[in-house]
């Protein structure tokens, strides 16, 4: 499935949000580490590739109208072993009544 093109003059959607300065600030916030330009560049590129990958996978779950929704992303995270580490950050949505039923069932078991 093709991802719709951005309307912003050949700029990747991640270019503005993931500037090298932003990534450098995040990396340097961790234990006052020294970050080389090469490490910064590679981290930025790897992050962009990861976002592209997860977006393409999510669009694969989308409907025919090419509308990407949270549940598509959550489904990809849940079904893909290599990105399961994101499950706590991007959990599947649970309706309140389903949660109540789940809690009741667990209370009965304990």
Biopython code that builds the backbone (N, CA, C, O; Angstrom):
import numpy as np
from Bio.PDB.StructureBuilder import StructureBuilder

atoms = [
    (1, "UNK", "N", (0.845, -1.172, 0.000)),
    (1, "UNK", "CA", (0.000, 0.000, 0.000)),
    (1, "UNK", "C", (0.890, 1.234, 0.000)),
    (1, "UNK", "O", (1.856, 1.303, 0.760)),
    (2, "UNK", "N", (0.579, 2.195, -0.833)),
    (2, "UNK", "CA", (1.377, 3.407, -0.914)),
    (2, "UNK", "C", (0.980, 4.383, 0.176)),
    (2, "UNK", "O", (-0.198, 4.548, 0.493)),
    (3, "UNK", "N", (1.984, 5.020, 0.737)),
    (3, "UNK", "CA", (1.745, 6.051, 1.738)),
    (3, "UNK", "C", (1.518, 7.356, 0.999)),
    (3, "UNK", "O", (2.296, 7.695, 0.107)),
    (4, "UNK", "N", (0.459, 8.108, 1.350)),
    (4, "UNK", "CA", (0.206, 9.372, 0.664)),
    (4, "UNK", "C", (1.393, 10.317, 0.815)),
    (4, "UNK", "O", (2.031, 10.372, 1.866)),
    (5, "UNK", "N", (1.673, 11.053, -0.248)),
    (5, "UNK", "CA", (2.787, 11.995, -0.232)),
    (5, "UNK", "C", (2.455, 13.190, 0.644)),
    (5, "UNK", "O", (1.301, 13.609, 0.739)),
    (6, "UNK", "N", (3.478, 13.730, 1.280)),
    (6, "UNK", "CA", (3.322, 14.926, 2.086)),
    (6, "UNK", "C", (3.222, 16.135, 1.163)),
    (6, "UNK", "O", (3.782, 16.122, 0.067)),
    (7, "UNK", "N", (2.529, 17.157, 1.584)),
    (7, "UNK", "CA", (2.375, 18.361, 0.780)),
    (7, "UNK", "C", (3.463, 19.387, 1.037)),
    (7, "UNK", "O", (3.373, 20.499, 0.517)),
    (8, "UNK", "N", (4.474, 19.067, 1.804)),
    (8, "UNK", "CA", (5.484, 20.044, 2.186)),
    (8, "UNK", "C", (6.748, 19.871, 1.374)),
    (8, "UNK", "O", (7.590, 19.046, 1.729)),
    (9, "UNK", "N", (6.908, 20.605, 0.319)),
    (9, "UNK", "CA", (8.088, 20.713, -0.531)),
    (9, "UNK", "C", (9.190, 19.681, -0.319)),
    (9, "UNK", "O", (10.258, 20.034, 0.181)),
    (10, "UNK", "N", (8.973, 18.453, -0.673)),
    (10, "UNK", "CA", (9.984, 17.389, -0.618)),
    (10, "UNK", "C", (10.589, 17.175, 0.759)),
    (10, "UNK", "O", (11.651, 16.562, 0.866)),
    (11, "UNK", "N", (9.956, 17.654, 1.802)),
    (11, "UNK", "CA", (10.482, 17.469, 3.151)),
    (11, "UNK", "C", (9.833, 16.232, 3.754)),
    (11, "UNK", "O", (8.614, 16.069, 3.711)),
    (12, "UNK", "N", (10.652, 15.381, 4.304)),
    (12, "UNK", "CA", (10.140, 14.204, 4.983)),
    (12, "UNK", "C", (9.366, 14.660, 6.216)),
    (12, "UNK", "O", (9.761, 15.636, 6.853)),
    (13, "UNK", "N", (8.268, 13.977, 6.571)),
    (13, "UNK", "CA", (7.513, 14.368, 7.772)),
    (13, "UNK", "C", (8.361, 14.350, 9.031)),
    (13, "UNK", "O", (8.041, 15.032, 10.004)),
    (14, "UNK", "N", (9.441, 13.577, 9.020)),
    (14, "UNK", "CA", (10.274, 13.493, 10.219)),
    (14, "UNK", "C", (11.375, 14.531, 10.248)),
    (14, "UNK", "O", (12.001, 14.727, 11.289)),
    (15, "UNK", "N", (11.636, 15.216, 9.114)),
    (15, "UNK", "CA", (12.746, 16.168, 9.051)),
    (15, "UNK", "C", (12.620, 17.291, 10.075)),
    (15, "UNK", "O", (13.575, 17.599, 10.787)),
    (16, "UNK", "N", (11.455, 17.890, 10.144)),
    (16, "UNK", "CA", (11.283, 19.020, 11.047)),
    (16, "UNK", "C", (11.235, 18.573, 12.501)),
    (16, "UNK", "O", (11.881, 19.177, 13.357)),
    (17, "UNK", "N", (10.485, 17.535, 12.783)),
    (17, "UNK", "CA", (10.321, 17.080, 14.164)),
    (17, "UNK", "C", (11.587, 16.428, 14.706)),
    (17, "UNK", "O", (11.828, 16.461, 15.912)),
    (18, "UNK", "N", (12.392, 15.841, 13.839)),
    (18, "UNK", "CA", (13.591, 15.136, 14.279)),
    (18, "UNK", "C", (14.858, 15.805, 13.762)),
    (18, "UNK", "O", (15.699, 15.168, 13.127)),
    (19, "UNK", "N", (14.978, 17.069, 14.037)),
    (19, "UNK", "CA", (16.197, 17.758, 13.619)),
    (19, "UNK", "C", (17.378, 17.203, 14.416)),
    (19, "UNK", "O", (17.197, 16.631, 15.491)),
    (20, "UNK", "N", (18.561, 17.374, 13.891)),
    (20, "UNK", "CA", (19.755, 16.909, 14.603)),
    (20, "UNK", "C", (19.874, 17.579, 15.969)),
    (20, "UNK", "O", (20.332, 16.958, 16.928)),
    (21, "UNK", "N", (19.467, 18.831, 16.059)),
    (21, "UNK", "CA", (19.517, 19.521, 17.358)),
    (21, "UNK", "C", (18.588, 18.873, 18.376)),
    (21, "UNK", "O", (18.940, 18.722, 19.546)),
    (22, "UNK", "N", (17.404, 18.495, 17.922)),
    (22, "UNK", "CA", (16.452, 17.839, 18.823)),
    (22, "UNK", "C", (17.008, 16.509, 19.311)),
    (22, "UNK", "O", (16.955, 16.212, 20.504)),
    (23, "UNK", "N", (17.534, 15.718, 18.403)),
    (23, "UNK", "CA", (18.084, 14.414, 18.766)),
    (23, "UNK", "C", (19.308, 14.580, 19.659)),
    (23, "UNK", "O", (19.485, 13.821, 20.612)),
    (24, "UNK", "N", (20.148, 15.556, 19.364)),
    (24, "UNK", "CA", (21.332, 15.810, 20.199)),
    (24, "UNK", "C", (20.915, 16.180, 21.612)),
    (24, "UNK", "O", (21.522, 15.716, 22.577)),
    (25, "UNK", "N", (19.893, 17.003, 21.747)),
    (25, "UNK", "CA", (19.400, 17.390, 23.073)),
    (25, "UNK", "C", (18.918, 16.178, 23.848)),
    (25, "UNK", "O", (19.208, 16.042, 25.037)),
    (26, "UNK", "N", (18.186, 15.302, 23.185)),
    (26, "UNK", "CA", (17.682, 14.095, 23.840)),
    (26, "UNK", "C", (18.835, 13.188, 24.254)),
    (26, "UNK", "O", (18.863, 12.683, 25.376)),
    (27, "UNK", "N", (19.776, 12.985, 23.352)),
    (27, "UNK", "CA", (20.900, 12.088, 23.646)),
    (27, "UNK", "C", (21.779, 12.640, 24.764)),
    (27, "UNK", "O", (22.249, 11.884, 25.615)),
    (28, "UNK", "N", (21.999, 13.923, 24.768)),
    (28, "UNK", "CA", (22.866, 14.524, 25.787)),
    (28, "UNK", "C", (22.185, 14.590, 27.151)),
    (28, "UNK", "O", (22.852, 14.735, 28.175)),
    (29, "UNK", "N", (20.862, 14.484, 27.163)),
    (29, "UNK", "CA", (20.136, 14.497, 28.432)),
    (29, "UNK", "C", (20.372, 13.205, 29.209)),
    (29, "UNK", "O", (20.099, 13.141, 30.408)),
    (30, "UNK", "N", (20.870, 12.190, 28.539)),
    (30, "UNK", "CA", (21.123, 10.889, 29.163)),
    (30, "UNK", "C", (22.543, 10.838, 29.717)),
    (30, "UNK", "O", (23.495, 10.638, 28.962)),
    (31, "UNK", "N", (22.689, 11.013, 30.990)),
    (31, "UNK", "CA", (23.956, 10.821, 31.698)),
    (31, "UNK", "C", (25.130, 11.642, 31.164)),
    (31, "UNK", "O", (26.273, 11.193, 31.237)),
    (32, "UNK", "N", (24.876, 12.800, 30.646)),
    (32, "UNK", "CA", (25.939, 13.691, 30.169)),
    (32, "UNK", "C", (26.960, 12.979, 29.286)),
    (32, "UNK", "O", (28.167, 13.125, 29.480)),
    (33, "UNK", "N", (26.481, 12.226, 28.340)),
    (33, "UNK", "CA", (27.387, 11.490, 27.449)),
    (33, "UNK", "C", (27.897, 12.398, 26.339)),
    (33, "UNK", "O", (27.256, 13.384, 25.975)),
    (34, "UNK", "N", (29.034, 12.053, 25.823)),
    (34, "UNK", "CA", (29.591, 12.761, 24.678)),
    (34, "UNK", "C", (28.997, 12.128, 23.416)),
    (34, "UNK", "O", (29.008, 10.906, 23.268)),
    (35, "UNK", "N", (28.491, 12.942, 22.528)),
    (35, "UNK", "CA", (27.873, 12.449, 21.308)),
    (35, "UNK", "C", (28.644, 12.995, 20.115)),
    (35, "UNK", "O", (28.705, 14.207, 19.905)),
    (36, "UNK", "N", (29.228, 12.100, 19.341)),
    (36, "UNK", "CA", (29.949, 12.528, 18.141)),
    (36, "UNK", "C", (28.949, 12.871, 17.044)),
    (36, "UNK", "O", (27.797, 12.439, 17.082)),
    (37, "UNK", "N", (29.400, 13.645, 16.075)),
    (37, "UNK", "CA", (28.535, 13.996, 14.946)),
    (37, "UNK", "C", (28.081, 12.765, 14.185)),
    (37, "UNK", "O", (26.945, 12.694, 13.717)),
    (38, "UNK", "N", (28.987, 11.787, 14.066)),
    (38, "UNK", "CA", (28.633, 10.558, 13.343)),
    (38, "UNK", "C", (27.541, 9.781, 14.078)),
    (38, "UNK", "O", (26.597, 9.291, 13.459)),
    (39, "UNK", "N", (27.676, 9.671, 15.406)),
    (39, "UNK", "CA", (26.667, 8.960, 16.196)),
    (39, "UNK", "C", (25.324, 9.679, 16.120)),
    (39, "UNK", "O", (24.274, 9.044, 16.024)),
    (40, "UNK", "N", (25.367, 10.987, 16.164)),
    (40, "UNK", "CA", (24.149, 11.784, 16.074)),
    (40, "UNK", "C", (23.464, 11.575, 14.722)),
    (40, "UNK", "O", (22.253, 11.362, 14.665)),
    (41, "UNK", "N", (24.232, 11.635, 13.646)),
    (41, "UNK", "CA", (23.688, 11.448, 12.313)),
    (41, "UNK", "C", (23.088, 10.050, 12.153)),
    (41, "UNK", "O", (21.978, 9.904, 11.642)),
    (42, "UNK", "N", (23.823, 9.024, 12.591)),
    (42, "UNK", "CA", (23.331, 7.647, 12.461)),
    (42, "UNK", "C", (22.081, 7.409, 13.296)),
    (42, "UNK", "O", (21.174, 6.695, 12.870)),
    (43, "UNK", "N", (22.032, 8.001, 14.479)),
    (43, "UNK", "CA", (20.837, 7.872, 15.325)),
    (43, "UNK", "C", (19.643, 8.532, 14.652)),
    (43, "UNK", "O", (18.541, 7.984, 14.661)),
    (44, "UNK", "N", (19.857, 9.701, 14.070)),
    (44, "UNK", "CA", (18.776, 10.400, 13.373)),
    (44, "UNK", "C", (18.273, 9.582, 12.182)),
    (44, "UNK", "O", (17.066, 9.446, 11.983)),
    (45, "UNK", "N", (19.193, 9.045, 11.399)),
    (45, "UNK", "CA", (18.799, 8.249, 10.232)),
    (45, "UNK", "C", (18.088, 6.961, 10.651)),
    (45, "UNK", "O", (17.091, 6.577, 10.040)),
    (46, "UNK", "N", (18.592, 6.301, 11.677)),
    (46, "UNK", "CA", (17.956, 5.071, 12.157)),
    (46, "UNK", "C", (16.547, 5.365, 12.679)),
    (46, "UNK", "O", (15.623, 4.584, 12.454)),
    (47, "UNK", "N", (16.390, 6.472, 13.364)),
    (47, "UNK", "CA", (15.080, 6.859, 13.887)),
    (47, "UNK", "C", (14.110, 7.126, 12.744)),
    (47, "UNK", "O", (12.963, 6.682, 12.786)),
    (48, "UNK", "N", (14.563, 7.842, 11.731)),
    (48, "UNK", "CA", (13.709, 8.108, 10.566)),
    (48, "UNK", "C", (13.303, 6.808, 9.879)),
    (48, "UNK", "O", (12.143, 6.634, 9.506)),
    (49, "UNK", "N", (14.259, 5.896, 9.713)),
    (49, "UNK", "CA", (13.956, 4.606, 9.075)),
    (49, "UNK", "C", (12.950, 3.814, 9.905)),
    (49, "UNK", "O", (12.046, 3.183, 9.356)),
    (50, "UNK", "N", (13.106, 3.847, 11.222)),
    (50, "UNK", "CA", (12.185, 3.138, 12.109)),
    (50, "UNK", "C", (10.779, 3.714, 11.972)),
    (50, "UNK", "O", (9.803, 2.966, 11.898)),
    (51, "UNK", "N", (10.676, 5.029, 11.938)),
    (51, "UNK", "CA", (9.362, 5.674, 11.802)),
    (51, "UNK", "C", (8.751, 5.331, 10.444)),
    (51, "UNK", "O", (7.552, 5.066, 10.357)),
    (52, "UNK", "N", (9.557, 5.334, 9.392)),
    (52, "UNK", "CA", (9.064, 4.948, 8.071)),
    (52, "UNK", "C", (8.559, 3.504, 8.085)),
    (52, "UNK", "O", (7.490, 3.210, 7.549)),
    (53, "UNK", "N", (9.330, 2.610, 8.698)),
    (53, "UNK", "CA", (8.954, 1.198, 8.768)),
    (53, "UNK", "C", (7.624, 1.008, 9.495)),
    (53, "UNK", "O", (6.719, 0.335, 9.000)),
    (54, "UNK", "N", (7.526, 1.609, 10.667)),
    (54, "UNK", "CA", (6.313, 1.401, 11.466)),
    (54, "UNK", "C", (5.105, 2.058, 10.795)),
    (54, "UNK", "O", (3.983, 1.571, 10.935)),
    (55, "UNK", "N", (5.321, 3.153, 10.072)),
    (55, "UNK", "CA", (4.240, 3.811, 9.342)),
    (55, "UNK", "C", (3.769, 2.946, 8.175)),
    (55, "UNK", "O", (2.567, 2.782, 7.969)),
    (56, "UNK", "N", (4.709, 2.396, 7.414)),
    (56, "UNK", "CA", (4.337, 1.531, 6.289)),
    (56, "UNK", "C", (3.591, 0.295, 6.774)),
    (56, "UNK", "O", (2.592, -0.110, 6.179)),
    (57, "UNK", "N", (4.078, -0.300, 7.854)),
    (57, "UNK", "CA", (3.393, -1.470, 8.415)),
    (57, "UNK", "C", (1.982, -1.102, 8.878)),
    (57, "UNK", "O", (1.042, -1.874, 8.686)),
    (58, "UNK", "N", (1.838, 0.059, 9.478)),
    (58, "UNK", "CA", (0.523, 0.505, 9.962)),
    (58, "UNK", "C", (-0.416, 0.786, 8.801)),
    (58, "UNK", "O", (-1.599, 0.454, 8.872)),
    (59, "UNK", "N", (0.091, 1.390, 7.734)),
    (59, "UNK", "CA", (-0.735, 1.628, 6.553)),
    (59, "UNK", "C", (-1.187, 0.312, 5.940)),
    (59, "UNK", "O", (-2.246, 0.257, 5.314)),
    (60, "UNK", "N", (-0.415, -0.735, 6.106)),
    (60, "UNK", "CA", (-0.824, -2.048, 5.628)),
    (60, "UNK", "C", (-2.060, -2.561, 6.341)),
    (60, "UNK", "O", (-2.791, -3.390, 5.800)),
    (61, "UNK", "N", (-2.300, -2.078, 7.547)),
    (61, "UNK", "CA", (-3.482, -2.456, 8.321)),
    (61, "UNK", "C", (-4.656, -1.513, 8.079)),
    (61, "UNK", "O", (-5.778, -1.789, 8.501)),
    (62, "UNK", "N", (-4.392, -0.399, 7.398)),
    (62, "UNK", "CA", (-5.417, 0.629, 7.196)),
    (62, "UNK", "C", (-6.465, 0.182, 6.188)),
    (62, "UNK", "O", (-6.265, -0.761, 5.422)),
    (63, "UNK", "N", (-7.577, 0.883, 6.214)),
    (63, "UNK", "CA", (-8.663, 0.626, 5.278)),
    (63, "UNK", "C", (-8.300, 1.165, 3.901)),
    (63, "UNK", "O", (-7.234, 1.751, 3.710)),
    (64, "UNK", "N", (-9.179, 0.965, 2.968)),
    (64, "UNK", "CA", (-8.935, 1.393, 1.594)),
    (64, "UNK", "C", (-8.830, 2.903, 1.451)),
    (64, "UNK", "O", (-8.285, 3.385, 0.458)),
    (65, "UNK", "N", (-9.337, 3.660, 2.415)),
    (65, "UNK", "CA", (-9.332, 5.119, 2.306)),
    (65, "UNK", "C", (-8.003, 5.753, 2.730)),
    (65, "UNK", "O", (-7.903, 6.976, 2.824)),
    (66, "UNK", "N", (-6.973, 4.918, 2.988)),
    (66, "UNK", "CA", (-5.644, 5.412, 3.366)),
    (66, "UNK", "C", (-5.663, 6.302, 4.598)),
    (66, "UNK", "O", (-4.875, 7.242, 4.698)),
    (67, "UNK", "N", (-6.537, 6.019, 5.518)),
    (67, "UNK", "CA", (-6.595, 6.782, 6.757)),
    (67, "UNK", "C", (-5.897, 5.983, 7.856)),
    (67, "UNK", "O", (-6.359, 4.912, 8.250)),
    (68, "UNK", "N", (-4.799, 6.508, 8.334)),
    (68, "UNK", "CA", (-4.027, 5.849, 9.381)),
    (68, "UNK", "C", (-4.613, 6.225, 10.734)),
    (68, "UNK", "O", (-4.772, 7.405, 11.048)),
    (69, "UNK", "N", (-4.933, 5.206, 11.535)),
    (69, "UNK", "CA", (-5.519, 5.432, 12.842)),
    (69, "UNK", "C", (-4.662, 4.792, 13.923)),
    (69, "UNK", "O", (-3.818, 3.938, 13.652)),
    (70, "UNK", "N", (-4.898, 5.223, 15.143)),
    (70, "UNK", "CA", (-4.157, 4.701, 16.281)),
    (70, "UNK", "C", (-4.245, 3.184, 16.348)),
    (70, "UNK", "O", (-3.246, 2.516, 16.615)),
    (71, "UNK", "N", (-5.420, 2.640, 16.110)),
    (71, "UNK", "CA", (-5.577, 1.181, 16.229)),
    (71, "UNK", "C", (-4.726, 0.417, 15.215)),
    (71, "UNK", "O", (-4.330, -0.719, 15.478)),
    (72, "UNK", "N", (-4.442, 1.019, 14.067)),
    (72, "UNK", "CA", (-3.557, 0.371, 13.095)),
    (72, "UNK", "C", (-2.145, 0.260, 13.659)),
    (72, "UNK", "O", (-1.503, -0.786, 13.556)),
    (73, "UNK", "N", (-1.678, 1.333, 14.247)),
    (73, "UNK", "CA", (-0.355, 1.331, 14.862)),
    (73, "UNK", "C", (-0.304, 0.350, 16.025)),
    (73, "UNK", "O", (0.652, -0.417, 16.144)),
    (74, "UNK", "N", (-1.311, 0.362, 16.876)),
    (74, "UNK", "CA", (-1.353, -0.547, 18.021)),
    (74, "UNK", "C", (-1.377, -2.006, 17.571)),
    (74, "UNK", "O", (-0.761, -2.861, 18.207)),
    (75, "UNK", "N", (-2.078, -2.291, 16.489)),
    (75, "UNK", "CA", (-2.135, -3.658, 15.964)),
    (75, "UNK", "C", (-0.765, -4.115, 15.459)),
    (75, "UNK", "O", (-0.365, -5.259, 15.673)),
    (76, "UNK", "N", (-0.057, -3.213, 14.791)),
    (76, "UNK", "CA", (1.288, -3.537, 14.309)),
    (76, "UNK", "C", (2.215, -3.804, 15.484)),
    (76, "UNK", "O", (2.980, -4.768, 15.467)),
    (77, "UNK", "N", (2.154, -2.967, 16.488)),
    (77, "UNK", "CA", (3.014, -3.137, 17.664)),
    (77, "UNK", "C", (2.729, -4.469, 18.348)),
    (77, "UNK", "O", (3.653, -5.171, 18.758)),
    (78, "UNK", "N", (1.455, -4.816, 18.469)),
    (78, "UNK", "CA", (1.095, -6.064, 19.146)),
    (78, "UNK", "C", (1.482, -7.299, 18.335)),
    (78, "UNK", "O", (1.844, -8.328, 18.905)),
    (79, "UNK", "N", (1.408, -7.201, 17.019)),
    (79, "UNK", "CA", (1.611, -8.395, 16.192)),
    (79, "UNK", "C", (3.054, -8.581, 15.721)),
    (79, "UNK", "O", (3.389, -9.641, 15.191)),
    (80, "UNK", "N", (3.900, -7.595, 15.899)),
    (80, "UNK", "CA", (5.264, -7.671, 15.385)),
    (80, "UNK", "C", (6.247, -7.857, 16.539)),
    (80, "UNK", "O", (6.438, -6.949, 17.348)),
    (81, "UNK", "N", (6.858, -9.013, 16.612)),
    (81, "UNK", "CA", (7.752, -9.361, 17.722)),
    (81, "UNK", "C", (8.913, -8.374, 17.870)),
    (81, "UNK", "O", (9.346, -8.094, 18.988)),
    (82, "UNK", "N", (9.415, -7.851, 16.764)),
    (82, "UNK", "CA", (10.594, -6.976, 16.838)),
    (82, "UNK", "C", (10.300, -5.607, 17.429)),
    (82, "UNK", "O", (11.228, -4.888, 17.798)),
    (83, "UNK", "N", (9.031, -5.230, 17.528)),
    (83, "UNK", "CA", (8.697, -3.931, 18.131)),
    (83, "UNK", "C", (7.750, -4.061, 19.322)),
    (83, "UNK", "O", (7.098, -3.093, 19.713)),
    (84, "UNK", "N", (7.678, -5.247, 19.888)),
    (84, "UNK", "CA", (6.822, -5.461, 21.062)),
    (84, "UNK", "C", (7.227, -4.595, 22.251)),
    (84, "UNK", "O", (6.429, -4.371, 23.162)),
    (85, "UNK", "N", (8.466, -4.111, 22.240)),
    (85, "UNK", "CA", (8.910, -3.245, 23.335)),
    (85, "UNK", "C", (8.082, -1.962, 23.408)),
    (85, "UNK", "O", (8.123, -1.257, 24.416)),
    (86, "UNK", "N", (7.341, -1.657, 22.360)),
    (86, "UNK", "CA", (6.486, -0.466, 22.346)),
    (86, "UNK", "C", (5.084, -0.725, 22.887)),
    (86, "UNK", "O", (4.260, 0.189, 22.938)),
    (87, "UNK", "N", (4.810, -1.950, 23.288)),
    (87, "UNK", "CA", (3.452, -2.323, 23.686)),
    (87, "UNK", "C", (2.922, -1.502, 24.855)),
    (87, "UNK", "O", (1.727, -1.211, 24.899)),
    (88, "UNK", "N", (3.765, -1.127, 25.790)),
    (88, "UNK", "CA", (3.294, -0.314, 26.911)),
    (88, "UNK", "C", (3.074, 1.137, 26.500)),
    (88, "UNK", "O", (2.292, 1.853, 27.126)),
    (89, "UNK", "N", (3.758, 1.566, 25.457)),
    (89, "UNK", "CA", (3.632, 2.942, 24.986)),
    (89, "UNK", "C", (2.469, 3.079, 24.009)),
    (89, "UNK", "O", (1.792, 4.107, 23.976)),
    (90, "UNK", "N", (2.243, 2.033, 23.215)),
    (90, "UNK", "CA", (1.181, 2.033, 22.208)),
    (90, "UNK", "C", (0.298, 0.801, 22.429)),
    (90, "UNK", "O", (0.298, -0.118, 21.610)),
    (91, "UNK", "N", (-0.447, 0.782, 23.525)),
    (91, "UNK", "CA", (-1.291, -0.392, 23.777)),
    (91, "UNK", "C", (-2.556, -0.362, 22.923)),
    (91, "UNK", "O", (-2.983, 0.692, 22.451)),
    (92, "UNK", "N", (-3.136, -1.526, 22.740)),
    (92, "UNK", "CA", (-4.440, -1.577, 22.086)),
    (92, "UNK", "C", (-5.442, -0.895, 23.001)),
    (92, "UNK", "O", (-5.379, -1.033, 24.222)),
    (93, "UNK", "N", (-6.366, -0.159, 22.401)),
    (93, "UNK", "CA", (-7.398, 0.504, 23.197)),
    (93, "UNK", "C", (-8.360, -0.545, 23.749)),
    (93, "UNK", "O", (-8.710, -1.514, 23.074)),
    (94, "UNK", "N", (-8.769, -0.326, 24.979)),
    (94, "UNK", "CA", (-9.715, -1.218, 25.624)),
    (94, "UNK", "C", (-10.896, -0.382, 26.091)),
    (94, "UNK", "O", (-10.725, 0.654, 26.734)),
    (95, "UNK", "N", (-12.089, -0.841, 25.763)),
    (95, "UNK", "CA", (-13.293, -0.129, 26.205)),
    (95, "UNK", "C", (-13.468, -0.322, 27.701)),
    (95, "UNK", "O", (-13.073, -1.345, 28.260)),
    (96, "UNK", "N", (-14.061, 0.666, 28.333)),
    (96, "UNK", "CA", (-14.213, 0.651, 29.780)),
    (96, "UNK", "C", (-14.979, -0.577, 30.260)),
    (96, "UNK", "O", (-14.592, -1.194, 31.252)),
    (97, "UNK", "N", (-16.052, -0.937, 29.578)),
    (97, "UNK", "CA", (-16.837, -2.101, 30.013)),
    (97, "UNK", "C", (-16.048, -3.394, 29.860)),
    (97, "UNK", "O", (-16.233, -4.325, 30.644)),
    (98, "UNK", "N", (-15.159, -3.468, 28.847)),
    (98, "UNK", "CA", (-14.298, -4.640, 28.693)),
    (98, "UNK", "C", (-13.286, -4.717, 29.832)),
    (98, "UNK", "O", (-12.977, -5.801, 30.325)),
    (99, "UNK", "N", (-12.781, -3.573, 30.241)),
    (99, "UNK", "CA", (-11.847, -3.522, 31.360)),
    (99, "UNK", "C", (-12.528, -3.963, 32.649)),
    (99, "UNK", "O", (-11.958, -4.733, 33.423)),
    (100, "UNK", "N", (-13.735, -3.481, 32.878)),
    (100, "UNK", "CA", (-14.472, -3.882, 34.078)),
    (100, "UNK", "C", (-14.691, -5.389, 34.102)),
    (100, "UNK", "O", (-14.514, -6.026, 35.140)),
    (101, "UNK", "N", (-15.070, -5.958, 32.976)),
    (101, "UNK", "CA", (-15.296, -7.400, 32.894)),
    (101, "UNK", "C", (-14.002, -8.165, 33.156)),
    (101, "UNK", "O", (-14.006, -9.175, 33.860)),
    (102, "UNK", "N", (-12.909, -7.687, 32.596)),
    (102, "UNK", "CA", (-11.603, -8.307, 32.804)),
    (102, "UNK", "C", (-11.220, -8.264, 34.287)),
    (102, "UNK", "O", (-10.751, -9.258, 34.841)),
    (103, "UNK", "N", (-11.420, -7.127, 34.911)),
    (103, "UNK", "CA", (-11.084, -6.997, 36.337)),
    (103, "UNK", "C", (-11.950, -7.906, 37.211)),
    (103, "UNK", "O", (-11.465, -8.476, 38.188)),
    (104, "UNK", "N", (-13.212, -8.037, 36.863)),
    (104, "UNK", "CA", (-14.100, -8.936, 37.608)),
    (104, "UNK", "C", (-13.629, -10.383, 37.487)),
    (104, "UNK", "O", (-13.590, -11.116, 38.475)),
    (105, "UNK", "N", (-13.274, -10.785, 36.271)),
    (105, "UNK", "CA", (-12.803, -12.145, 36.038)),
    (105, "UNK", "C", (-11.524, -12.418, 36.819)),
    (105, "UNK", "O", (-11.371, -13.491, 37.402)),
    (106, "UNK", "N", (-10.622, -11.477, 36.834)),
    (106, "UNK", "CA", (-9.366, -11.651, 37.579)),
    (106, "UNK", "C", (-9.597, -11.679, 39.088)),
    (106, "UNK", "O", (-8.906, -12.397, 39.811)),
    (107, "UNK", "N", (-10.565, -10.903, 39.561)),
    (107, "UNK", "CA", (-10.874, -10.892, 40.987)),
    (107, "UNK", "C", (-11.440, -12.242, 41.423)),
    (107, "UNK", "O", (-11.160, -12.708, 42.527)),
    (108, "UNK", "N", (-12.237, -12.867, 40.556)),
    (108, "UNK", "CA", (-12.802, -14.175, 40.856)),
    (108, "UNK", "C", (-11.724, -15.257, 40.919)),
    (108, "UNK", "O", (-11.789, -16.170, 41.742)),
    (109, "UNK", "N", (-10.730, -15.135, 40.032)),
    (109, "UNK", "CA", (-9.638, -16.126, 39.982)),
    (109, "UNK", "C", (-8.748, -16.023, 41.203)),
    (109, "UNK", "O", (-8.204, -17.027, 41.662)),
    (110, "UNK", "N", (-8.595, -14.826, 41.731)),
    (110, "UNK", "CA", (-7.712, -14.622, 42.890)),
    (110, "UNK", "C", (-8.524, -14.760, 44.124)),
    (110, "UNK", "O", (-7.996, -14.630, 45.228)),
]
sb = StructureBuilder()
sb.init_structure("model")
sb.init_model(0)
sb.init_chain("A")
sb.init_seg("    ")
for serial, (resi, resn, name, xyz) in enumerate(atoms, 1):
    if name == "N":
        sb.init_residue(resn, " ", resi, " ")
    sb.init_atom(name, np.array(xyz, "f"), 0.0, 1.0, " ", f" {name:<3s}", serial, name[0])
structure = sb.get_structure()
